[in-house]
Structures are given as structure tokens and as C-alpha cells.
Amino acid sequence: MEYKIDIVFKKEYTRLIAVLVKKFGSQHIDLIEDAVQEAFFKALKLWPAKKPDNPSAWIMLVTKNHLLDQFKKADTRLKKDLSEAQIKQDVDWEMPAESEIVDSQLRMIFACCHPDIKPVDQLMLSLKFLCGFGNEQISRALLKKPEAIAKALTRAKQKFRSKVKDFSIPGTEELKPRLSNVLKVIYLQFNEGYKLSSGDQLVNKDLCWDAIKLAELIASNPHFDTSKINALLALMYFQASRFHTRLDENNRLLTLEHQDRSQWNQKFILQGNIYLGRAVQEGRVSRYHFEAAIASYHATAKSFKETNWDAILGLYDLLIANSNNPVYLLNRIIAFGQINSPEATLALVGQHERKLPDNHIIKVFIGGLYEQLNDRPKARESYTQALKKVQNELEKQFILAKLQRL
């Protein structure tokens, strides 16, 4: 039951934050966040005995009641901009329609990316309020220590309260400077949903589809229908085409090599190709173009072995030339390993060891290389190291299966 509550929390947290900030203002963000958290604490206590028929409505009601109660108890300074009529009116308030929720999320993402807030703080606020990330998830997404994130997030919230006075969507010229970070937030949100860093589930489709909906809503404005957002949409649709094939019938993780390609969603692949076609019309390229092109090669390959690994290597070279992101280097080495010997690949890992991310993915990959060389002790050592670093339960079971096989 706790697992299900966690899934509901992930979905409803970000929606409620956006809707309530739009309704009551950024200056009350702490009270709003506390009210949402309080609703989920109560859910953890009450739902195991009796789950409500409509969990989303239950959480909305408890959040609303707690928030309004706090407003009524607040001192004059805190509620000076909230009239008694407004508070009373909200006693019967209900969760708005889906279109209004998406509108609130769109307003929230542009509010978090306010130009008076530092870019890195914009990302932290967006990941917190729009993606429902905890400090650990934010630290992994931004490659920073959790302690540093906690302190920086406190300062970022203060900026948010003081700088974001108007929750309406600004004019086109004001929005353009914010667009790059907005797209980065959507990208990070989709990535977290596509492979959850913790918990009992591999994919949170709601998180992914919220990211796609936000991107499509932005792209529907002709002023923002750029090559970059089309490339991002292409990437997300290519990845979404594999949603239903990443686990087997026993809920065990399946790598790309072992997925049933006949079950990939061809409509999503077609949509990805349409967006990719639009993305290349302007002639300007971004990281999303390269990543979408890589995803396209995977999505259209007839089999894992027939994948154009040389083209993928070339695209990762272009990404690495324009970014020092260690994940790109790791992915390039993984692609390199598909067309080169385990010995050559291990040598390449050793050559770049200090630049690579120290996560479970690299340890599992190295373990696999040692398995190919029939070096079981070193394979076991790598898989054991990976097990210490993984937090997602399904990935943990995947690694344990490899250890048991040795």
C-alpha cells in the first residue's frame, strides 16, 4: 500500500503545488508545501486500513482543509493579501479540470525559471515543485551533493517568494530567455519518470506524460515552436515507445537487447520521426537533436545487433565535444563495447575512469565485460559494488540475478 501511496504522491504533489500557488501566490509556498505533505502523512496512516475510492480527490480535500486552516491561524502580515471572502469561498473548492491543471503547471514552470533567480536555482525549484523530486533526486540530476542541494534549495525558495509576484504567463519576449531552462526541466522530469532512481517501480508514466504535455503545450505557441523543443519531443516519444517492453511478465527488468521490438509502439515512433523532421528544418542543432537521433537509431533498428553503433558513437562524440556531462561519456563507452572486444572496452574505461560517473550503471557494465572474459571474481566484485549504489528495487533485483548466475 505504501508503494501505491508513493505513486499517487508523485502524480498529485506537483499538480497541487502548481494549482495552489496559482490560487494563493508564491509568498505562501511553504504553507502550501506543508499542506500537501500533511495530506500524504495522513494517507500513510489511514490508507493501509481503507483506501479511498478517489485517492486524488481525497488528497486534494485534506490538503485544502489543512491549508485553509493554516491561513485562518496565520498572523495579519501573512494573510494580508487574502480576504475573508476568498478564504470562505475556497471551502467548497474542487480540483480543477485537467486543462487548468496543465495551465497551472505551465505557469509554475515559467515562474520557477524567473530571470531574477539564478539558473541553477531555477532548475532546483522546478525539479522540486514540478517534478516532485526530493533532495537526493535533485542531487543526482544536477550532479551535486545532497547537503549542498538542501542549503541551496532553502535560498532558492526565499528568492521564489520574493521575486515571483505575478503568476501569469509573461509576454513572448520575457519568456524567451527562460525557455532553455524550462526545456531542461522537462528533459530531467521525463528522464526521472523513464527510469525512477528509487522505489519499487521502474517507470512513472504519469511523470513522463506530464513532461510531454508541457512540451507540447509550449510548442503549440508559434513563438516557441523551435527546433530545440521539437528535438526534445522527438526524443521523448522515441523513449516512450518502449514503455511496455522494459519489464517481462514477472516484473523483471529487460535491457534493450532483450526487449520484444514487435511490441514497441509504432505510433510513438512515427510521432518521434515527425518531431525530428521538424527539428532539423532550422539547421541549428542542440543536445536534444543528438540524443533524439541516437534514440531514433535504437527505435528503428530491426534488432539489437543490427543497430548502427558506428553512427551512435559519432553522435556521442558530438555530444561530448559540446558538453562535459559524464553520462555522455559513459553511454559512448557502452556503445563502444557493442562493436569492440571486452579487453578494448575495459582499457577505454580505465583511460577515462576519473571522468566517469561513480554509479551502479558503470559497475554493472564493467561486471558484464568481466563476465564475457569469464573472469567471475572480478565480475562478482563489480556487481557487488553496483548493488551498494543502486536505490531502485527492480534494478537491485536485476543485479542480484546477475550475482546469483555467477
Residue, then its C-alpha position, 0 to 999 in steps of 0.5 A: m500500500e505504501y508503494k501505491i501511496d508513493i505513486v499517487f504522491k508523485k502524480e498529485y504533489t506537483r499538480l497541487i503545488a502548481v494549482l495552489v500557488k496559482k490560487f494563493g501566490s508564491q509568498h505562501i509556498d511553504l504553507i502550501e508545501d506543508a499542506v500537501q505533505e500533511a495530506f500524504f502523512k495522513a494517507l500513510k496512516l489511514w490508507p493501509a486500513k481503507k483506501p479511498d475510492n478517489p485517492s486524488a480527490w481525497i488528497m486534494l480535500v485534506t490538503k485544502n482543509h489543512l491549508l485553509d486552516q493554516f491561513k485562518k491561524a496565520d498572523t495579519r502580515l501573512k494573510k494580508d493579501l487574502s480576504e475573508a471572502q476568498i478564504k470562505q469561498d475556497v471551502d467548497w473548492e474542487m480540483p480543477a479540470e485537467s486543462e487548468i491543471v496543465d495551465s497551472q503547471l505551465r505557469m509554475i514552470f515559467a515562474c520557477c525559471h524567473p530571470d531574477i533567480k539564478p539558473v541553477d536555482q531555477l532548475m532546483l525549484s522546478l525539479k522540486f515543485l514540478c517534478g516532485f523530486g526530493n533532495e537526493q533526486i535533485s542531487r543526482a540530476l544536477l550532479k551535486k551533493p545532497e547537503a549542498i542541494a538542501k542549503a541551496l534549495t532553502r535560498a532558492k525558495q526565499k528568492f521564489r517568494s520574493k521575486v515571483k509576484d505575478f503568476s501569469i504567463p509573461g509576454t513572448e519576449e520575457l519568456k524567451p530567455r527562460l525557455s532553455n531552462v524550462l526545456k531542461v526541466i522537462y528533459l530531467q522530469f521525463n528522464e526521472g519518470y523513464k527510469l525512477s532512481s528509487g522505489d519499487q517501480l521502474v517507470n512513472k508514466d504519469l511523470c513522463w506524460d506530464a513532461i510531454k504535455l508541457a512540451e507540447l503545450i509550449a510548442s503549440n505557441p508559434h513563438f516557441d515552436t523551435s527546433k530545440i523543443n521539437a528535438l526534445l519531443a522527438l526524443m521523448y516519444f522515441q523513449a516512450s515507445r518502449f514503455h511496455t517492453r522494459l519489464d517481462e511478465n514477472n516484473r523483471l527488468l529487460t535491457l534493450e537487447h532483450q526487449d520484444r521490438s514487435q511490441w514497441n509502439q509504432k505510433f510513438i515512433l512515427q510521432g518521434n520521426i515527425y518531431l525530428g523532421r521538424a527539428v532539423q528544418e532550422g539547421r541549428v542543432s542542440r543536445y536534444h537533436f543528438e540524443a533524439a537521433i541516437a534514440s531514433y537509431h535504437a527505435t528503428a533498428k530491426s534488432f539489437k545487433e543490427t543497430n548502427w553503433d558506428a553512427i551512435l558513437g559519432l553522435y556521442d562524440l558530438l555530444i561530448a565535444n559540446s558538453n562535459n556531462p559524464v553520462y555522455l561519456l559513459n553511454r559512448i563507452i557502452a556503445f563502444g563495447q557493442i562493436n569492440s572486444p571486452e579487453a578494448t572496452l575495459a582499457l577505454v574505461g580505465q583511460h577515462e575512469r576519473k571522468l566517469p560517473d561513480n554509479h551502479i550503471i558503470k559497475v554493472f557494465i564493467g561486471g558484464l565485460y568481466e563476465q564475457l572474459n569469464d573472469r567471475p571474481k572480478a565480475r562478482e566484485s563489480y556487481t557487488q559494488a553496483l548493488k551498494k549504489v543502486q536505490n531502485e528495487l527492480e534494478k537491485q533485483f536485476i543485479l542480484a540475478k546477475l550475482q546469483r548466475l555467477 
